Every structure is written in C-alpha cells, then in structure tokens.
Amino acid sequence: MVADSEEEDPMGLKQLALSYDYLIYKINDHVKSLSDITFESVSQKESLIKRDYLQQQLKLDMEMAQIDKLLVECDKLELEFMKLDQLKGFVDDFKVRVSRLETQFSRQ
C-alpha cells in the first residue's frame, strides 16, 4: 500500500501540495484574524474620537456662551464710560461758564 502511493508520487508532490494548501489556508486565516482585530481597533478609536469631538464641541459651545456674556458686560461698561466722558464734557463746560461768571462778577 505504501509502496503503491510512493510509486504514484515518488517525489511526494501530493503531500507537498497538501502542505502548501494548508499553509496558505493558515496564512489567510491569520490575515483575516489580523484584519478583524485591526478593524475592531480602528472602530473603537473612531468611536473615541467622535465622542471626544462631541465633548470638545460641548465645551466650545459653553465657552462661546460665556464669551457672549462677557461681551454683553463689556458693551455695558463701554456705554457707562461713554456716559462718563459725556458727563466730563458737561462738567468741563460748566466749569468754564462758572469761571466766566466769576470773572464777570469780580469786575463789577
């Protein structure tokens, strides 16, 4: 029996082909396994990035709201300073008028 198979395939090509097919099968299996692991890892990273991006956007929205509040306060302060500048102009003008009146009364 063994002799018959050796006579049919004296160089062991059938066994070599079988071993080669098995090796290719194992390589493909390993590549698929690595591909699945890589896909899972990339999917997890993508999920983390999206979640982090969403959190960053939420923080950004909160910061923008805070900036808007600060801008409103700055506008109010600027308006108050403008009022003070206008009041200073009135006071300076009033001082000039009072000074003229004092000068006129002192001459009389």
C-alpha positions as CSV (number, residue, x, y, z in Angstrom):
1,M,0.0,0.0,0.0
2,V,2.7,2.5,1.0
3,A,4.7,1.3,-2.0
4,D,1.8,2.0,-4.3
5,S,1.5,5.6,-3.1
6,E,5.2,6.1,-3.4
7,E,5.1,4.7,-7.0
8,E,2.3,7.0,-7.9
9,D,4.0,10.1,-6.3
10,P,7.7,9.2,-5.9
11,M,8.7,12.9,-5.1
12,G,5.9,13.5,-2.6
13,L,4.4,16.2,-4.7
14,K,0.9,15.4,-3.4
15,Q,2.0,15.8,0.2
16,L,3.8,19.0,-0.7
17,A,0.7,20.4,-2.4
18,L,-1.4,19.4,0.6
19,S,1.1,21.1,2.9
20,Y,1.2,24.1,0.7
21,D,-2.6,24.4,0.6
22,Y,-2.7,24.1,4.4
23,L,0.0,26.7,4.8
24,I,-1.9,29.1,2.5
25,Y,-5.1,28.4,4.5
26,K,-3.4,29.2,7.8
27,I,-1.9,32.4,6.4
28,N,-5.3,33.5,5.1
29,D,-6.8,32.6,8.4
30,H,-4.1,34.6,10.3
31,V,-4.5,37.6,7.9
32,K,-8.3,37.6,8.4
33,S,-7.8,37.4,12.1
34,L,-5.4,40.4,12.0
35,S,-7.8,42.2,9.7
36,D,-10.7,41.7,12.2
37,I,-8.5,42.9,15.1
38,T,-7.4,45.9,13.1
39,F,-11.0,46.8,12.1
40,E,-12.2,46.4,15.7
41,S,-9.3,48.6,17.0
42,V,-10.0,51.3,14.3
43,S,-13.7,51.2,15.1
44,Q,-13.0,51.7,18.8
45,K,-10.6,54.6,18.1
46,E,-13.1,56.2,15.7
47,S,-15.8,56.0,18.4
48,L,-13.5,57.5,21.0
49,I,-12.5,60.3,18.6
50,K,-16.2,61.1,17.8
51,R,-17.1,61.1,21.5
52,D,-14.1,63.3,22.3
53,Y,-15.0,65.6,19.4
54,L,-18.6,65.9,20.7
55,Q,-17.3,66.7,24.2
56,Q,-14.9,69.3,22.7
57,Q,-17.9,70.8,20.8
58,L,-19.9,70.9,24.0
59,K,-17.1,72.7,25.8
60,L,-16.7,75.0,22.9
61,D,-20.4,75.9,23.0
62,M,-20.2,76.6,26.7
63,E,-17.1,78.8,26.2
64,M,-18.8,80.7,23.4
65,A,-21.8,81.3,25.6
66,Q,-19.5,82.6,28.4
67,I,-17.7,84.8,25.8
68,D,-21.1,86.2,24.7
69,K,-22.0,87.1,28.3
70,L,-18.6,88.8,28.7
71,L,-19.1,90.8,25.5
72,V,-22.5,92.0,26.8
73,E,-20.9,93.1,30.0
74,C,-18.1,94.8,28.1
75,D,-20.7,96.6,26.0
76,K,-22.5,97.8,29.2
77,L,-19.1,99.0,30.6
78,E,-18.3,100.8,27.4
79,L,-21.7,102.6,27.5
80,E,-21.0,103.6,31.1
81,F,-17.6,105.0,30.1
82,M,-19.2,106.9,27.2
83,K,-21.7,108.4,29.7
84,L,-18.8,109.4,32.0
85,D,-17.0,111.0,29.1
86,Q,-20.1,112.9,28.2
87,L,-20.6,113.9,31.8
88,K,-17.0,115.1,32.0
89,G,-17.6,117.3,28.9
90,F,-20.6,118.8,30.6
91,V,-18.7,119.4,33.8
92,D,-15.7,121.0,31.9
93,D,-18.2,123.2,30.0
94,F,-19.9,124.1,33.3
95,K,-16.6,125.0,34.9
96,V,-15.8,127.3,32.0
97,R,-19.2,129.0,32.4
98,V,-18.8,129.4,36.2
99,S,-15.3,130.8,35.7
100,R,-16.6,133.4,33.2
101,L,-19.4,134.3,35.6
102,E,-16.9,134.7,38.5
103,T,-14.7,136.8,36.3
104,Q,-17.7,139.0,35.3
105,F,-18.9,139.3,38.9
106,S,-15.5,140.2,40.1
107,R,-15.2,143.0,37.6
108,Q,-18.5,144.6,38.7
